[in-house]
Amino acid sequence: MTSVESEARKALNRLRRALEKSRKELTSLTGALRHAEGEDFPTEAYVEAETRIQEVLEFADGEGRRLQAKVLQAGGLEPGRVRRSGGG
């Protein structure tokens, strides 16, 4: 793996962690505001925000798979033929 590929993988991992943290913070905010605002809470807006975070997470996962496939192909391996062992 080249340093460019390594940096891309690290950046994807950082993005994923940031998105996971964003999702947790959104959940906390939702709970606090729902309690404070009651019926005035904009449920649909918060559901939409959660959906958007999930879409970006799925994008990051897809980019991770794409990067892995490129690295494997560059090394002369077929992406679908490589399996991780169970560690036993």
C-alpha positions in Angstrom: 0.0 0.0 0.0 1.4 3.4 -0.9 1.5 6.3 1.4 -1.4 8.0 -0.6 -3.6 4.9 -0.1 -2.6 4.8 3.6 -3.5 8.4 4.0 -6.8 7.9 2.3 -7.6 4.9 4.5 -6.7 7.0 7.6 -8.9 9.9 6.4 -11.8 7.5 5.8 -11.4 6.1 9.3 -11.4 9.6 10.8 -14.5 10.6 8.8 -16.3 7.5 10.0 -15.4 8.2 13.6 -16.5 11.8 13.2 -19.8 10.7 11.7 -20.4 8.1 14.5 -19.7 10.9 17.1 -22.1 13.2 15.2 -24.8 10.6 15.3 -24.3 10.2 19.1 -24.4 13.9 19.6 -27.6 14.2 17.5 -29.2 11.5 19.6 -28.3 13.4 22.8 -29.6 16.7 21.4 -32.8 15.0 20.2 -33.5 13.6 23.6 -32.8 16.9 25.4 -34.9 19.0 23.0 -37.7 16.5 22.8 -38.0 16.6 26.6 -37.7 20.5 26.7 -40.0 21.2 23.7 -42.6 18.5 24.0 -45.1 18.7 21.1 -43.2 21.6 19.5 -40.2 19.4 18.8 -39.5 19.2 15.0 -39.3 15.4 14.8 -39.2 15.3 11.0 -36.2 17.6 10.8 -34.2 15.4 13.3 -35.2 12.2 11.4 -33.9 13.8 8.2 -30.7 14.8 9.9 -30.1 11.2 11.1 -30.9 10.0 7.6 -28.3 12.3 6.1 -25.6 11.2 8.6 -26.4 7.6 7.7 -26.1 8.3 4.0 -22.7 9.8 4.5 -21.7 6.8 6.6 -22.8 4.5 3.8 -20.8 6.7 1.4 -17.7 6.4 3.5 -18.1 2.6 3.8 -18.5 2.4 0.0 -15.3 4.4 -0.5 -13.5 2.1 1.9 -14.6 -0.9 -0.1 -13.6 0.8 -3.3 -10.1 1.7 -1.9 -9.6 -1.8 -0.7 -10.5 -3.2 -4.1 -8.0 -0.9 -5.8 -5.2 -1.9 -3.4 -5.9 -5.6 -3.9 -6.0 -5.2 -7.7 -2.8 -3.2 -7.6 -1.3 -6.1 -5.7 -2.5 -8.6 -8.3 -5.4 -10.0 -6.2 -9.1 -10.3 -7.0 -11.1 -8.4 -4.3 -13.8 -11.1 -4.1 -11.3 -13.9 -3.6 -9.6 -12.7 -0.5 -11.0 -13.7 2.9 -9.9 -13.0 6.4 -9.2 -15.9 8.6 -11.1 -16.5 11.8 -7.9 -16.1 13.9 -7.8 -19.7 15.0 
